[in-house]
Amino acid sequence: MSLQKRLPVLLSGLLLCLSLSAQVPYGPIKPAPAGEILSNLNKLNVLGTVLYVAAHPDDENTLFLAYMAKGRLVRTGYLALTRGDGGQNLIGAEQGENIGVIRTQELLAARRVDGPDQFFSRAYDFGFSKSTNEAVRTWGQDKVLADVVWIIRKYQPDVIITRFPPDARAGHGHHSASGYLGEEAFKISNDPTKFPEQLAYVKPWQAKRILWNVFIPGAFMSNKKPDEAGNLIGIETGLYNSLLGKSYGEIASESRSQHKSQGFGVAPNRNARIDYLLLKGGDPVAKDPFDGIDVSWKRVKNSDAVQAQVTQLISSFKADQPSASVPALVQLYGSLGKLDTTNNYVKIKRQEVQTLIQQCLGLWIETNPTDFAATPGETVKVSTNVVSREEYPVKLVSVHYSTGKDTTLNLALKPNEVVQYPTSLTIPKTQKISQPYWLEKPIDKGLFQVDNQQLIGLPENPPAVAASYTVEISGQRFVYTRPVVYKSTDPVDGEIYRPFIIQPDVTANLTERVFTFSDNTPKTADLVLKAGRANVSGTLTLTAPTGWRIEPASVPFSLTYKGDEQRVTFTVVPTNQAKDGKLQASMATSSGTFTTGLRQIAYKHIPTQTLFPPAEAKLVKLDIKVTAKNIGYIVGAGDEVPAALQQMGCKVTILGPAELNGNLSGFDAIVVGVRAYNTNQWLARYQPKLLDYVKNGGNMIVQYVTPGSSFLRNDPSLPQLGPYPFSVGAERVTEEDAKMTFINPQHPLLNYPNKITDADFNGWIQERGIYFAKDWDKAYEPIFSANDQNEAPKQGSLLYATYGKGHFMYTGLVFFRELPAGVPGAYRLFANMISATGSPAASVSGSPRK
């Protein structure tokens, strides 16, 4: 049964709201300061919509968005084609769809700052792309184009603005693809023969024009007029808003600083700023993106009286007594109801008026459960809290919960007196688990699989449970809907909200993502069972492909309390016939069979996210030898390489400042994690000691850094990244199946203790490597040459040098992706690299110099 059939009341309301707003409000219904209320009153007079289109979280011009949403007061939306799944993670180890979940929430946090609605297509960020053709081919052009058309038809923008041009100037294939798809969608969104299946929910729509928000490469914040032929205009966006007490540049910097997983905290820009727009299609433009577009009430028939009421409301607003505007707002709400309520702007403005009434009353309403999670069929206690702050008659008539329960209250609210109403809700047994809708099915290469058309575009799931509050004000009834959210108090951070979720009866987490076997020696596989409800019991079974034996075949479990955990150990025995595959857990109970794990993504800057991925790990049978056993590891950003080293049989010691102050000579190798030099400022102090470790016979491997590292700024006061000079650029090979040419096939790194062949580069994911070395000293020897199609060969993916008695390597190869994914050849090559201290001395004669 579909989600829509299971939760008809909830979804019908929430999906209707999608035509008006892309995000479900998070947290309580709460008041607003007087300046914001007056700004929202002014917005009632503006009937215009703009849609901004780009590729990733962080691509959007937050200054332009803030100016449009909070300055021009037009309805503003941002469509990011992807959720940023292919990027790197500065704050944790999440990768792929998990970093996509983080960046989704960071974008929503940004939108709560700068004001626009947030949309997404189904496109998966598969990593850096060098062409529009590759991007749309991987995604499936028609499917992502359909999504852009769907959002245009749903949101009905007057103006569409792209962040990037549809060509190489965009600097990334996803970027240029967003410009291309935006322009194509603009051309066809009004054609009923294009994607006609959408017309069951929306009508064709034609925007007035599409513009490119032109930038000068390398000078995004420059006010210099771009040298672009065509219909180009400039608008001043770096203005100050006295009602909000901030400039749009200050709002923009706060918004952009929400992208913490990318390290995009920025200082406020308080200078004057001009944004330039180039016409790409539609009607010519003279001075303003809304030229020739009537954004007044004249675009709605018979609205003269409404226009007069809005004007009077604005002129009579009292900042020290907002509730004085409530009678007129209630009257305005009634007047809007007499207009054509099928008109999109009439529906939008009725919602805005309803929100303004609540804001003027200082009305606060929320419903909180006593726990953040429940299982289908479970009964949970909730408490509804209501307070009105103004001396104005307000009655809480009733509360309706999306579980089907209705409560009639008829409570007259007294000013500043909190009303608490406790009750219990029973979660329907048919309720779906709270897995993000785009992750319910496996990713189809470049596209999330979403069957429900009306979910496409939503930034996150409709809430697991929602509460609708009927409030009577001046004889008129209004219904306000909010998600039921869990609230707790932290002794440091104070009041914290997190989504209320529906979880399985029991979950199982394997403690390793990948199990590697170099021979038929058995390994233990530990699982942690966790109860989603009280008194859950059953049988845990672990299965593997043919050629593997699991002992025991099954294990009974019994968990008494909700949240209880039980650790279970199995033995995995490979045979000579064992093939790579998946180790899968299933839990059979009286309620059914459960096959998911539990993953929580918790950072202070976003609401805690809960995912239920398959309860599985990868089994890899490796022909691998490792001579290095004792590894020191300096953790970088988004790093799961230490777990892979342990799977190779190595002992791994995490090295921080305290450990680096000690004796390093006992380590067979020291490995530096990705971007460690970018994220660990203290590392510079220990660089001389690390290089001495190499000189005295150690083996040091540095995984990629980004060019922003202080080590790469040619500052003579700072130690250099390696024992001999080299720099790091932006070169990369994005085709994961690109040919890897062995420059010197006899090099020890390719022969000891494992013979590396072309087969070891089969099955790599996303890319070969990023941030390659360049301009290296002749003491370094490049190991590989590789390139994407139609590009020159690049030799900077792996550099090797001897230094004193030891070995130093820099690599841009993406081991941080390949090892957690269980790619066999990546394990074999990395084993050779950490084992270099035991290999024959490498010759550097004839090493090419770049």
Secondary structure, DSSP 4 states (H G I P E B T S, - for coil): --HHHHSHHHHHHHHHHHTT-SS---S-B----HHHHHHHHHHTT---EEEEEESSTT-S-HHHHHIIIIIS--EEEEEESS--TTS--SSSS--THHHHHHHHHHHHHHHHHH--EEEE-SB---S--S-HHHHHHHHTHHHHHHHHHHHHHHH--SEEEESS-SSGGGSSHHHHHHHHHHHHHHHHTT-TTSSGGGGGT------SEEEEEE-BTTBTT--SPP---SSEEEEE---EETTTTEEHHHHHHHHHTT-GGGT-------S--EEEEEEEEES--SSSTTTT---SGGGSTT-HHHHHHHHHHHHH--TT-GGGGHHHHHHHHHHHHTS-TTSHHHHHHHHHHHHHHHHHHT-EEEEEESSSEE-TT-EEEEEEEEEB-SSS-EEEEEEEETTS-EEEEEEEEPBT--EEEEEEEE--TTPPP---GGGSS--BTTB-----GGGTT-SSPPPSSEEEEEEEETTEEEEEEEE-EEEEEETTTEEEEEE-EE--SEEEEES-SEEEESSS--EEEEEEEEESSSSEEEEEEEE--TTEEEESSEEEEEE-STT-EEEEEEEEEE-TT--SEEEEEEEEETTEEE-B--EEE--TTS--EEE--BSEEEEEE--------EEEEE--SS--HHHHHHHTT-EEEE--HHHHTS--TT-SEEEEPTTHHHH-TTHHHHHHHHHHHHHTT-EEEEE---TT-GGGS--TTS--SSSS--EE-S--B--TT--EEESSTT-GGGTSSS---GGGGTT--S-SBSS-EES--TT-EE-EEE--TTS--B-TTEEEEEETTEEEEEE-B-HHHHTTTT-HHHHHHHHHHHTGGGSPPPP-TT----
